[in-house]
Amino acid sequence: MELSAPVMEILFLLSGALLYPTIILLIISVIWVLVVFGQMISEYSGRIRDINEIRRAGRQAGEYARTGDYDAAELSLQSVRANEEVKKFSRDISGVLGDSMFPLESEKLLQDYELSISKKLERLRILTRIAPMLGLMGTLIPLGPALMGLSSGNIQALATNLVIAFSTTVLGLLVGGVAYAVLVIRRRWYYQDLSDMEYIAGVLG
């Protein structure tokens, strides 16, 4: 009993000390997810994908490349009507046309773009996991002081801590839900872009 009292007090102090960092991180997460959502809307307005144009430009560039006219193939690739990542990939892959190691170089380029896309999605994956955890921490930490306020008849302390607990829960779930929706939408976009890149690399090879 003599040992458990100090241990319990230390645990209570440590958990209480985490409350304000948790709330600050939640507020940062809310701002972050709002910025990410705005970026998604902006990206959506700028996305252009014409699969027929991609096929036409890719096949035309492939025909030029097979005849050794790499300048014409490069011009055809650079004029492709597609999303920004696909256009950037087209410019990059046109730079290795005519290389004796073209199949290897194009495969390396595809892998680099895939890793770049995964890196972009990693932040959203982290946010979808971390935000609900922060919300749960913000819920559980004030419950101790709330129960102590209830036991001592301090209704004001009880109400204040319960408001904090419920507010952090709502914020954590909100951030996690919005981040997950953005993650799903962007993942579909980027996988579509990767499919277009693989098609371009395939017709050139």
Stockholm file with secondary structure:
# STOCKHOLM 1.0

chainA/1-205         MELSAPVMEILFLLSGALLYPTIILLIISVIWVLVVFGQMISEYSGRIRDINEIRRAGRQAGEYARTGDYDAAELSLQSVRANEEVKKFSRDISGVLGDSMFPLESEKLLQDYELSISKKLERLRILTRIAPMLGLMGTLIPLGPALMGLSSGNIQALATNLVIAFSTTVLGLLVGGVAYAVLVIRRRWYYQDLSDMEYIAGVLG
#=GR chainA/1-205 SS CTTHHHHHHHHHHHHHHTHHHHHHHHHHHHHHHHHHHHHHHHHHHHCCCCHHHHHHHHHHHHHHHHTTCHHHHHHHHHTCCCCHHHHHHHHHHHTTTTCTTHHHHHHHHHHHHHHHHHHHHHHHHHHHHHHHHHHHHHHHTTHHHHHHHHHHTCHHHHHHHHHHHHHHHHHHHHHHHHHHHHHHHHHHHHHHHHHHHHHHHHHHC
#=GC SS_cons         CTTHHHHHHHHHHHHHHTHHHHHHHHHHHHHHHHHHHHHHHHHHHHCCCCHHHHHHHHHHHHHHHHTTCHHHHHHHHHTCCCCHHHHHHHHHHHTTTTCTTHHHHHHHHHHHHHHHHHHHHHHHHHHHHHHHHHHHHHHHTTHHHHHHHHHHTCHHHHHHHHHHHHHHHHHHHHHHHHHHHHHHHHHHHHHHHHHHHHHHHHHHC
//
